[in-house]
């Protein structure tokens, strides 16, 4: 990495000042289809949609230009600022755990009802 490439992550052209910048870079690296889908969904997410779309397009353009200084700078800044994703990853893990717990409870209740119904009606089908 050359010395001319070194700047802080909050300065231009990186502007990693929020969760949106880290998410925009990750989506841009995932590919054009992911960026297009995320731009459609950005209106429903609790983000500043215009800023998020601008950051995604800027990140996609950086990857398209393939400037080694900028790409490696974005990689470094995204890695350093990935701590901004931790609360959301924790909430997603809790939501997933709750969904699995509800599914297990529903299956246990269904199995109990199913077993009880067969226990009640089994004698009517046997001698």
Short mmCIF file of the C-alpha atoms (twelve columns), coordinates in Angstrom:
data_MODEL
# 
_entry.id   MODEL 
# 
loop_
_atom_site.group_PDB 
_atom_site.id 
_atom_site.type_symbol 
_atom_site.label_atom_id 
_atom_site.label_alt_id 
_atom_site.label_comp_id 
_atom_site.label_asym_id 
_atom_site.label_seq_id 
_atom_site.Cartn_x 
_atom_site.Cartn_y 
_atom_site.Cartn_z 
_atom_site.pdbx_PDB_model_num 
ATOM 1   C CA . UNK A 1   0.000   0.000   0.000   1 
ATOM 2   C CA . UNK A 2   1.418   3.384   -0.963  1 
ATOM 3   C CA . UNK A 3   1.527   6.328   1.454   1 
ATOM 4   C CA . UNK A 4   -0.736  8.325   -0.877  1 
ATOM 5   C CA . UNK A 5   -3.469  5.759   -0.268  1 
ATOM 6   C CA . UNK A 6   -3.577  6.289   3.486   1 
ATOM 7   C CA . UNK A 7   -6.376  8.470   4.847   1 
ATOM 8   C CA . UNK A 8   -8.784  8.128   7.709   1 
ATOM 9   C CA . UNK A 9   -11.891 6.085   7.137   1 
ATOM 10  C CA . UNK A 10  -14.138 9.072   7.867   1 
ATOM 11  C CA . UNK A 11  -12.607 11.195  5.075   1 
ATOM 12  C CA . UNK A 12  -13.531 11.168  1.409   1 
ATOM 13  C CA . UNK A 13  -13.670 8.890   -0.580  1 
ATOM 14  C CA . UNK A 14  -14.373 6.329   2.165   1 
ATOM 15  C CA . UNK A 15  -16.834 8.119   4.515   1 
ATOM 16  C CA . UNK A 16  -17.308 5.227   6.931   1 
ATOM 17  C CA . UNK A 17  -19.285 7.161   9.527   1 
ATOM 18  C CA . UNK A 18  -22.256 4.863   10.005  1 
ATOM 19  C CA . UNK A 19  -23.580 1.364   9.607   1 
ATOM 20  C CA . UNK A 20  -24.839 2.240   6.137   1 
ATOM 21  C CA . UNK A 21  -21.364 2.618   4.669   1 
ATOM 22  C CA . UNK A 22  -20.226 -0.791  5.925   1 
ATOM 23  C CA . UNK A 23  -23.423 -2.429  4.685   1 
ATOM 24  C CA . UNK A 24  -23.182 -0.652  1.314   1 
ATOM 25  C CA . UNK A 25  -19.609 -1.874  0.777   1 
ATOM 26  C CA . UNK A 26  -20.512 -5.443  1.761   1 
ATOM 27  C CA . UNK A 27  -23.447 -5.449  -0.649  1 
ATOM 28  C CA . UNK A 28  -21.359 -3.955  -3.449  1 
ATOM 29  C CA . UNK A 29  -18.761 -6.676  -2.985  1 
ATOM 30  C CA . UNK A 30  -21.490 -9.317  -3.046  1 
ATOM 31  C CA . UNK A 31  -22.286 -8.383  -6.641  1 
ATOM 32  C CA . UNK A 32  -24.431 -6.277  -8.931  1 
ATOM 33  C CA . UNK A 33  -27.578 -8.341  -8.398  1 
ATOM 34  C CA . UNK A 34  -27.316 -7.944  -4.639  1 
ATOM 35  C CA . UNK A 35  -26.810 -4.207  -4.980  1 
ATOM 36  C CA . UNK A 36  -29.840 -3.923  -7.254  1 
ATOM 37  C CA . UNK A 37  -32.016 -5.938  -4.864  1 
ATOM 38  C CA . UNK A 38  -30.828 -3.933  -1.872  1 
ATOM 39  C CA . UNK A 39  -31.573 -0.668  -3.656  1 
ATOM 40  C CA . UNK A 40  -35.154 -1.827  -4.121  1 
ATOM 41  C CA . UNK A 41  -35.422 -2.822  -0.460  1 
ATOM 42  C CA . UNK A 42  -33.689 0.292   0.882   1 
ATOM 43  C CA . UNK A 43  -37.010 2.110   1.160   1 
ATOM 44  C CA . UNK A 44  -38.318 -0.472  3.630   1 
ATOM 45  C CA . UNK A 45  -35.165 -0.719  5.767   1 
ATOM 46  C CA . UNK A 46  -34.692 1.687   8.675   1 
ATOM 47  C CA . UNK A 47  -31.935 3.534   6.819   1 
ATOM 48  C CA . UNK A 48  -31.578 6.849   5.057   1 
ATOM 49  C CA . UNK A 49  -32.543 5.454   1.641   1 
ATOM 50  C CA . UNK A 50  -30.953 8.152   -0.531  1 
ATOM 51  C CA . UNK A 51  -27.666 8.149   1.358   1 
ATOM 52  C CA . UNK A 52  -27.575 4.355   1.379   1 
ATOM 53  C CA . UNK A 53  -28.235 4.197   -2.364  1 
ATOM 54  C CA . UNK A 54  -25.512 6.773   -2.997  1 
ATOM 55  C CA . UNK A 55  -23.024 4.820   -0.898  1 
ATOM 56  C CA . UNK A 56  -23.892 1.560   -2.669  1 
ATOM 57  C CA . UNK A 57  -23.452 3.151   -6.082  1 
ATOM 58  C CA . UNK A 58  -20.162 4.741   -5.001  1 
ATOM 59  C CA . UNK A 59  -18.921 1.394   -3.686  1 
ATOM 60  C CA . UNK A 60  -19.968 -0.413  -6.873  1 
ATOM 61  C CA . UNK A 61  -18.184 2.231   -8.972  1 
ATOM 62  C CA . UNK A 62  -15.030 1.831   -6.867  1 
ATOM 63  C CA . UNK A 63  -15.074 -1.908  -7.456  1 
ATOM 64  C CA . UNK A 64  -15.753 -1.385  -11.146 1 
ATOM 65  C CA . UNK A 65  -12.829 1.050   -11.513 1 
ATOM 66  C CA . UNK A 66  -10.578 -1.523  -9.785  1 
ATOM 67  C CA . UNK A 67  -8.155  1.031   -8.310  1 
ATOM 68  C CA . UNK A 68  -5.985  -1.034  -5.943  1 
ATOM 69  C CA . UNK A 69  -5.520  1.841   -3.473  1 
ATOM 70  C CA . UNK A 70  -9.213  2.541   -3.146  1 
ATOM 71  C CA . UNK A 71  -10.293 -1.093  -3.041  1 
ATOM 72  C CA . UNK A 72  -7.735  -2.025  -0.384  1 
ATOM 73  C CA . UNK A 73  -8.634  1.121   1.556   1 
ATOM 74  C CA . UNK A 74  -12.311 0.167   1.468   1 
ATOM 75  C CA . UNK A 75  -11.477 -3.367  2.578   1 
ATOM 76  C CA . UNK A 76  -9.492  -2.043  5.511   1 
ATOM 77  C CA . UNK A 77  -12.087 0.558   6.514   1 
ATOM 78  C CA . UNK A 78  -14.947 -1.935  6.212   1 
ATOM 79  C CA . UNK A 79  -13.057 -4.398  8.397   1 
ATOM 80  C CA . UNK A 80  -12.247 -1.754  11.005  1 
ATOM 81  C CA . UNK A 81  -15.809 -0.403  11.047  1 
ATOM 82  C CA . UNK A 82  -17.506 -3.801  11.049  1 
ATOM 83  C CA . UNK A 83  -18.090 -3.374  14.797  1 
ATOM 84  C CA . UNK A 84  -21.084 -1.254  13.770  1 
ATOM 85  C CA . UNK A 85  -22.841 -4.441  12.620  1 
ATOM 86  C CA . UNK A 86  -22.539 -6.221  15.991  1 
ATOM 87  C CA . UNK A 87  -25.795 -4.950  17.586  1 
ATOM 88  C CA . UNK A 88  -27.780 -5.841  14.477  1 
ATOM 89  C CA . UNK A 89  -26.158 -9.269  14.229  1 
ATOM 90  C CA . UNK A 90  -27.007 -9.840  17.902  1 
ATOM 91  C CA . UNK A 91  -30.641 -8.836  17.322  1 
ATOM 92  C CA . UNK A 92  -30.801 -11.114 14.281  1 
ATOM 93  C CA . UNK A 93  -29.391 -14.020 16.314  1 
ATOM 94  C CA . UNK A 94  -31.934 -13.421 19.092  1 
ATOM 95  C CA . UNK A 95  -34.779 -13.243 16.561  1 
ATOM 96  C CA . UNK A 96  -33.587 -16.456 14.914  1 
ATOM 97  C CA . UNK A 97  -33.331 -18.200 18.291  1 
ATOM 98  C CA . UNK A 98  -36.856 -17.091 19.184  1 
ATOM 99  C CA . UNK A 99  -38.172 -18.327 15.844  1 
ATOM 100 C CA . UNK A 100 -36.534 -21.725 16.389  1 
ATOM 101 C CA . UNK A 101 -37.937 -21.847 19.931  1 
ATOM 102 C CA . UNK A 102 -41.455 -21.062 18.705  1 
ATOM 103 C CA . UNK A 103 -41.150 -23.716 16.015  1 
ATOM 104 C CA . UNK A 104 -40.027 -26.308 18.569  1 
ATOM 105 C CA . UNK A 105 -42.915 -25.399 20.886  1 
ATOM 106 C CA . UNK A 106 -45.405 -25.612 18.011  1 
ATOM 107 C CA . UNK A 107 -44.029 -29.002 16.963  1 
ATOM 108 C CA . UNK A 108 -44.166 -30.288 20.568  1 
ATOM 109 C CA . UNK A 109 -47.797 -29.176 20.924  1 
ATOM 110 C CA . UNK A 110 -48.693 -30.658 17.536  1 
ATOM 111 C CA . UNK A 111 -47.004 -33.943 18.420  1 
ATOM 112 C CA . UNK A 112 -48.831 -34.071 21.772  1 
ATOM 113 C CA . UNK A 113 -52.192 -33.418 20.112  1 
ATOM 114 C CA . UNK A 114 -51.421 -35.966 17.396  1 
ATOM 115 C CA . UNK A 115 -50.402 -38.611 19.959  1 
ATOM 116 C CA . UNK A 116 -53.436 -37.872 22.139  1 
ATOM 117 C CA . UNK A 117 -55.808 -38.157 19.169  1 
ATOM 118 C CA . UNK A 118 -54.357 -41.516 18.190  1 
ATOM 119 C CA . UNK A 119 -54.539 -42.728 21.789  1 
ATOM 120 C CA . UNK A 120 -58.240 -41.812 21.922  1 
ATOM 121 C CA . UNK A 121 -59.235 -43.205 18.534  1 
ATOM 122 C CA . UNK A 122 -56.952 -46.269 18.420  1 
ATOM 123 C CA . UNK A 123 -59.309 -48.514 20.440  1 
ATOM 124 C CA . UNK A 124 -62.138 -47.892 17.975  1 
ATOM 125 C CA . UNK A 125 -60.044 -49.420 15.166  1 
ATOM 126 C CA . UNK A 126 -58.854 -52.499 17.046  1 
ATOM 127 C CA . UNK A 127 -60.705 -55.404 18.628  1 
# 
